[in-house]
Amino acid sequence: MTMDMEKFILVFLSIVVPCAATQPPNIVFIVADDLGWYDVGFRNPHMKTPNIDKLATEGIIFESAYVQPYCTPSRTAFMSGMFPFKVGMQHKVLNDDQAVCVPLNYTFLPQELKKLGYATHMVGKWHLGFCKWECTPTYRGFDTFFGYYSTAEDYFKHTLGAYLDYRDNKVPAWDYRGEYSAYTFAQKAIDIINQHNVSQPLFMYLPYQNVHAPIEVPEKYYNMYPNVLNEGRRTFSGMVSALDEAVGNVTNALKEKGLFENTLILFTTDNGGPVEVYASNWPLRGGKHTIWEGGTRGTSFMYGAGLKKTKTTYNGMMHAVDWKPTLVSAAGGTPEISIDGISHWESIRNGNPSSRVEFIYNLDNFEPAMEGHAAIRVGDYKLILGYPGAPDGWHKPMNKTKDDIYDSMIYLEGDFPARLFNIRSDPTEHYNLVTEKPEIVDQLMARIQDYRKQMVPALYPPPDPASSPKNFGNVWSPGWC
């Protein structure tokens, strides 16, 4: 080799290597729908989730990362970085016939990442409103979208009621009848990965349908759990394993494309598991629909590029509003200062303490039965006022028989009774400290009153007949508000 050639190679490497080293990480944000705290193999050895377990145990498992008790509020927090009670998304979930969506003045996560040069793609469940096109994914920061707009649908027919809710960008996707959605979503994600220009960082938002009701799964996954005697729990367990396979197929595609080593994966549920539909949050109290820990402490973890301290758990307090600024920071950007979320990127990647010291579980006064749907966490203490949602109790997986999930307990409207727990020492919420620590009750009640001054009315209009899919070729469609 000549001296000139050696000089050329050294100069070339001096240019190329730093560029490669400073390439922002690819980001894959996976959301499992209705996945319970105890519905993963790294907590429950009866669950068969090898792909999820490998990512979790080789990454960072979050032990105190909170979500909302319902789907739409959590997804609002993920995308906007705002507490839902400040956005109008605090009441239950959006229905398909309501003329509303998350207000358009809020900048969504993919819009922030596009500013940093990312290609942005979404595959899966939206559920943030779709009555007009401006509310839908490709108008809110995503380059492409394949999935559905609604809360739930048949896994094989892709219908809500008798009407299709499946889209390829803006076009109704009729050609997937009979194909289980986890298969389709994984394949669409793989196609995006295979077609991706590696010179540009990739952001993929992958909110799967699994494991939300209806409880449906291909037989081969059902057959993986012969020792589960309860039919519903057996099918549900199979749905978890189908999700796990889909996650594994996507990570394999990242490896084959050469992207995996520079990819950051965030995995989270959107709320606790619905124990009445076979999920399990054991040993936490309650489940989906509640502001007990079982409804709000989410199964989640992070794996991949940029993390320094791995193969560990992280006990720092985090909330769903924090994922937007955290991912923007991981991408090399500067998070907005006008949102509720806090970036935990440096804390997470280095294993340092969390900077979050308090958060609101939810505030909702839309209807009389929900006037007390309020809870706050400050430091180690959690205060619940009035109605926490149902079900209550502590429920092991329904592996043998269907448990009686609703414990007998009456909650009055308004802020009473109050319940106080030290979540650090009593994460399962067995010991009510309200009579022992009245001064802390008063302090936390005062904080809730401060937050109530910031609450906006819930955007929860009555059904609009203009939404009927009969007006749009029997497809749930935008264009009626």
KADA-V984369 format. One record per residue. N is the residue number from 1. D_CENTER is the distance of its C-alpha to the mean C-alpha in Angstrom with 2 decimals. Layout:
BEGIN
N;D_CENTER + N;D_CENTER
END
This chain:
BEGIN
1;55.27 + 2;56.88 + 3;56.29 + 4;55.05 + 5;52.49 + 6;51.22 + 7;50.91 + 8;48.98 + 9;46.47 + 10;46.00 + 11;45.49 + 12;43.03 + 13;40.97 + 14;41.08 + 15;39.41 + 16;36.93 + 17;35.66 + 18;34.56 + 19;32.77 + 20;30.85 + 21;30.14 + 22;28.69 + 23;26.53 + 24;23.03 + 25;20.43 + 26;18.59 + 27;14.82 + 28;12.45 + 29;8.71 + 30;7.39 + 31;4.36 + 32;6.31 + 33;7.02 + 34;8.85 + 35;9.45 + 36;11.79 + 37;12.87 + 38;15.98 + 39;14.93 + 40;15.18 + 41;18.55 + 42;18.43 + 43;18.52 + 44;20.25 + 45;23.07 + 46;23.37 + 47;20.13 + 48;20.83 + 49;18.08 + 50;20.27 + 51;18.25 + 52;15.08 + 53;17.60 + 54;19.53 + 55;16.83 + 56;15.67 + 57;19.28 + 58;20.58 + 59;17.95 + 60;16.57 + 61;14.83 + 62;13.29 + 63;14.98 + 64;14.23 + 65;10.76 + 66;9.80 + 67;7.28 + 68;9.01 + 69;10.87 + 70;10.00 + 71;7.82 + 72;9.64 + 73;9.81 + 74;6.23 + 75;6.20 + 76;9.64 + 77;9.00 + 78;7.00 + 79;9.92 + 80;12.73 + 81;12.56 + 82;14.14 + 83;14.05 + 84;13.81 + 85;17.30 + 86;18.75 + 87;17.52 + 88;18.45 + 89;15.08 + 90;15.41 + 91;16.99 + 92;15.22 + 93;13.87 + 94;15.76 + 95;18.30 + 96;19.69 + 97;23.07 + 98;22.22 + 99;23.55 + 100;20.83 + 101;17.78 + 102;16.09 + 103;19.35 + 104;20.48 + 105;21.74 + 106;18.38 + 107;17.87 + 108;14.58 + 109;13.31 + 110;15.11 + 111;18.18 + 112;18.39 + 113;18.14 + 114;20.77 + 115;23.05 + 116;22.89 + 117;24.00 + 118;20.92 + 119;20.79 + 120;17.50 + 121;16.30 + 122;13.61 + 123;13.63 + 124;11.90 + 125;10.56 + 126;11.09 + 127;11.62 + 128;12.63 + 129;16.30 + 130;18.91 + 131;22.32 + 132;23.66 + 133;23.10 + 134;22.35 + 135;19.05 + 136;17.88 + 137;16.11 + 138;19.41 + 139;20.63 + 140;17.70 + 141;17.92 + 142;17.30 + 143;20.48 + 144;19.62 + 145;17.44 + 146;17.60 + 147;15.76 + 148;15.75 + 149;15.37 + 150;15.24 + 151;13.43 + 152;14.98 + 153;17.96 + 154;20.28 + 155;19.07 + 156;22.56 + 157;24.00 + 158;20.94 + 159;22.35 + 160;21.40 + 161;24.69 + 162;27.29 + 163;25.77 + 164;23.94 + 165;20.49 + 166;20.14 + 167;20.71 + 168;21.92 + 169;21.58 + 170;23.61 + 171;25.57 + 172;25.06 + 173;24.50 + 174;27.02 + 175;27.74 + 176;24.97 + 177;26.19 + 178;26.30 + 179;23.82 + 180;20.76 + 181;17.64 + 182;16.18 + 183;19.56 + 184;19.55 + 185;16.16 + 186;17.09 + 187;20.52 + 188;19.50 + 189;17.47 + 190;20.61 + 191;22.84 + 192;21.14 + 193;21.51 + 194;25.10 + 195;26.04 + 196;24.54 + 197;27.16 + 198;26.76 + 199;28.47 + 200;25.40 + 201;22.05 + 202;19.21 + 203;15.67 + 204;13.65 + 205;10.27 + 206;9.75 + 207;7.31 + 208;9.60 + 209;11.25 + 210;11.84 + 211;12.21 + 212;12.31 + 213;15.94 + 214;18.51 + 215;19.20 + 216;20.60 + 217;21.10 + 218;23.99 + 219;26.73 + 220;26.65 + 221;23.36 + 222;24.71 + 223;27.80 + 224;26.04 + 225;26.06 + 226;29.71 + 227;29.85 + 228;27.24 + 229;29.57 + 230;27.28 + 231;26.65 + 232;23.33 + 233;21.94 + 234;23.54 + 235;21.93 + 236;18.46 + 237;19.14 + 238;20.23 + 239;17.01 + 240;15.22 + 241;18.01 + 242;17.74 + 243;14.14 + 244;15.60 + 245;18.45 + 246;16.45 + 247;14.70 + 248;18.27 + 249;19.79 + 250;17.70 + 251;18.53 + 252;22.11 + 253;22.33 + 254;21.35 + 255;24.13 + 256;26.63 + 257;26.12 + 258;26.65 + 259;23.35 + 260;21.70 + 261;23.57 + 262;22.39 + 263;18.70 + 264;15.90 + 265;12.90 + 266;9.59 + 267;7.65 + 268;4.87 + 269;4.30 + 270;3.32 + 271;6.96 + 272;10.02 + 273;11.96 + 274;14.60 + 275;17.77 + 276;19.95 + 277;18.41 + 278;19.06 + 279;15.95 + 280;16.83 + 281;15.71 + 282;19.17 + 283;20.64 + 284;18.44 + 285;19.61 + 286;18.27 + 287;15.06 + 288;12.83 + 289;14.66 + 290;15.99 + 291;15.93 + 292;17.31 + 293;15.63 + 294;14.69 + 295;12.53 + 296;10.93 + 297;11.25 + 298;8.25 + 299;9.25 + 300;8.64 + 301;11.28 + 302;12.81 + 303;15.79 + 304;18.45 + 305;20.37 + 306;21.36 + 307;20.56 + 308;23.87 + 309;23.40 + 310;21.69 + 311;22.04 + 312;21.16 + 313;18.83 + 314;17.85 + 315;18.44 + 316;18.01 + 317;16.21 + 318;13.08 + 319;10.77 + 320;7.64 + 321;10.58 + 322;11.80 + 323;9.66 + 324;11.58 + 325;14.95 + 326;14.35 + 327;13.77 + 328;16.65 + 329;18.76 + 330;18.12 + 331;19.29 + 332;22.41 + 333;21.85 + 334;22.38 + 335;19.60 + 336;20.63 + 337;22.35 + 338;21.86 + 339;18.20 + 340;16.93 + 341;14.81 + 342;16.74 + 343;16.82 + 344;16.78 + 345;17.71 + 346;21.28 + 347;20.56 + 348;18.05 + 349;20.21 + 350;23.36 + 351;22.31 + 352;23.44 + 353;22.68 + 354;19.83 + 355;21.09 + 356;18.96 + 357;21.23 + 358;19.80 + 359;17.05 + 360;16.89 + 361;14.86 + 362;15.82 + 363;19.07 + 364;20.13 + 365;23.75 + 366;23.59 + 367;25.78 + 368;28.15 + 369;26.20 + 370;23.26 + 371;25.48 + 372;24.69 + 373;20.90 + 374;20.77 + 375;19.90 + 376;20.02 + 377;19.85 + 378;22.62 + 379;23.45 + 380;23.80 + 381;24.19 + 382;22.06 + 383;23.75 + 384;22.88 + 385;25.12 + 386;26.20 + 387;23.89 + 388;20.67 + 389;19.72 + 390;20.55 + 391;20.77 + 392;22.27 + 393;23.49 + 394;22.76 + 395;22.31 + 396;22.83 + 397;21.77 + 398;23.96 + 399;25.75 + 400;29.15 + 401;29.14 + 402;26.92 + 403;26.68 + 404;27.54 + 405;24.16 + 406;25.34 + 407;27.34 + 408;30.09 + 409;29.36 + 410;30.20 + 411;28.47 + 412;30.45 + 413;29.39 + 414;28.98 + 415;28.40 + 416;30.33 + 417;30.28 + 418;28.48 + 419;26.95 + 420;26.68 + 421;25.25 + 422;25.46 + 423;22.06 + 424;23.39 + 425;26.27 + 426;24.89 + 427;21.16 + 428;21.80 + 429;23.29 + 430;26.72 + 431;28.98 + 432;29.19 + 433;30.95 + 434;31.59 + 435;35.36 + 436;35.65 + 437;33.98 + 438;34.75 + 439;34.77 + 440;31.11 + 441;30.31 + 442;32.26 + 443;30.58 + 444;27.03 + 445;28.18 + 446;29.65 + 447;26.42 + 448;24.66 + 449;27.59 + 450;27.17 + 451;23.56 + 452;24.75 + 453;27.08 + 454;24.18 + 455;22.50 + 456;22.93 + 457;23.57 + 458;20.78 + 459;20.80 + 460;21.36 + 461;24.50 + 462;26.38 + 463;26.17 + 464;27.93 + 465;30.26 + 466;30.12 + 467;26.70 + 468;28.45 + 469;27.76 + 470;31.50 + 471;31.99 + 472;30.05 + 473;31.42 + 474;29.35 + 475;26.03 + 476;23.29 + 477;23.93 + 478;23.79 + 479;27.10 + 480;28.03 + 481;27.23
END
